[in-house]
């Protein structure tokens, strides 16, 4: 008998230590997401679901739970509207291995 574990269940095992007031990712200009990007691929490509789209089209970023994979930097390359850096030491994602 084979047991399958969903990705969401594995991600739930990770922990995230929030660095209050110092997000390691920021949207430079929220208006660019609405007026120039239009499709907001970050809202579907981020594996941690850190980006969400509001009813008015604005993209909201909540970095809690970020996997630090850099997908948002790559997906937003056309507009370069994301500032991304690694969190300070001791903060960010804490992966559970095993």
Backbone torsions as a table, in degrees:
resi	resn	phi	psi	omega
1	UNK	NA	128.2	-178.9
2	UNK	-98.6	135.5	176.0
3	UNK	-107.7	133.0	179.7
4	UNK	-109.2	132.1	178.2
5	UNK	-109.0	129.2	179.0
6	UNK	-73.9	150.9	179.1
7	UNK	-57.7	-40.8	-179.0
8	UNK	-59.2	-38.2	179.4
9	UNK	-66.8	-38.8	177.2
10	UNK	-67.3	-43.5	179.7
11	UNK	-63.1	-33.0	-179.1
12	UNK	-64.0	-23.6	-179.4
13	UNK	-75.9	-20.2	177.3
14	UNK	-72.7	153.8	175.8
15	UNK	-119.8	157.3	-178.0
16	UNK	-133.8	125.0	177.8
17	UNK	-100.2	111.3	-175.5
18	UNK	-76.5	133.0	174.5
19	UNK	-97.8	86.5	-173.5
20	UNK	-49.1	126.1	177.1
21	UNK	78.9	0.3	-179.8
22	UNK	-130.9	69.1	179.2
23	UNK	-65.0	139.7	-179.0
24	UNK	-86.7	-7.4	175.6
25	UNK	-130.7	139.2	176.5
26	UNK	-142.9	147.8	170.7
27	UNK	-85.7	123.4	-176.6
28	UNK	-64.2	-50.6	-176.6
29	UNK	-140.7	105.7	-176.4
30	UNK	-60.0	-26.6	-179.3
31	UNK	-68.6	-30.7	178.5
32	UNK	-61.3	-38.7	-180.0
33	UNK	-61.3	-34.8	-177.5
34	UNK	-86.6	-49.9	-171.3
35	UNK	-83.8	-29.5	-175.4
36	UNK	-110.4	-42.1	-175.9
37	UNK	-74.2	-57.1	175.7
38	UNK	80.0	-45.1	-174.9
39	UNK	-93.4	-15.5	179.7
40	UNK	44.8	58.4	-178.8
41	UNK	-62.2	-22.8	179.0
42	UNK	-60.8	-27.6	-178.0
43	UNK	-73.1	-16.5	178.0
44	UNK	-115.0	-18.7	-176.1
45	UNK	-92.6	-23.8	-179.0
46	UNK	-67.2	116.4	-177.1
47	UNK	-66.2	-21.2	179.6
48	UNK	-93.3	-6.5	179.9
49	UNK	68.4	33.8	-178.7
50	UNK	-74.0	-21.7	-178.2
51	UNK	-105.7	130.4	175.4
52	UNK	-132.4	153.2	179.5
53	UNK	-106.0	128.3	177.0
54	UNK	-81.9	168.5	-179.9
55	UNK	-58.8	-29.4	-179.1
56	UNK	-84.6	4.2	178.0
57	UNK	93.6	-12.9	179.1
58	UNK	-66.8	145.8	177.3
59	UNK	-99.9	130.5	178.9
60	UNK	-111.3	135.4	-178.9
61	UNK	-114.8	124.2	172.5
62	UNK	-122.9	111.8	-171.4
63	UNK	-79.5	-9.9	178.2
64	UNK	-59.7	123.7	-179.9
65	UNK	95.4	-0.2	179.9
66	UNK	-58.4	136.4	179.3
67	UNK	-89.9	-0.9	178.0
68	UNK	58.6	35.3	-176.9
69	UNK	-84.7	-22.4	179.7
70	UNK	86.0	6.0	179.9
71	UNK	-56.3	-40.6	-177.9
72	UNK	-63.7	-34.4	177.1
73	UNK	-64.8	-42.4	-177.6
74	UNK	-70.6	-45.3	-175.2
75	UNK	-69.2	-25.1	-178.9
76	UNK	-101.0	18.2	-175.5
77	UNK	-60.4	-33.8	-179.9
78	UNK	-61.6	-34.9	-175.1
79	UNK	-107.1	-16.5	-177.9
80	UNK	47.2	49.2	-175.0
81	UNK	-103.3	12.0	179.6
82	UNK	-120.9	128.2	171.6
83	UNK	-97.1	122.1	-174.2
84	UNK	-134.0	132.6	172.9
85	UNK	-148.5	162.2	177.5
86	UNK	-68.8	147.5	175.3
87	UNK	-64.4	160.6	175.5
88	UNK	-61.5	157.2	179.0
89	UNK	-53.3	135.4	179.4
90	UNK	89.3	-8.2	-179.9
91	UNK	-115.7	167.1	177.3
92	UNK	99.0	-158.1	-174.3
93	UNK	-75.4	140.6	175.2
94	UNK	-120.1	100.1	-176.3
95	UNK	-73.9	142.2	173.5
96	UNK	-101.9	117.0	-179.9
97	UNK	-97.8	139.6	175.6
98	UNK	106.9	NA	NA
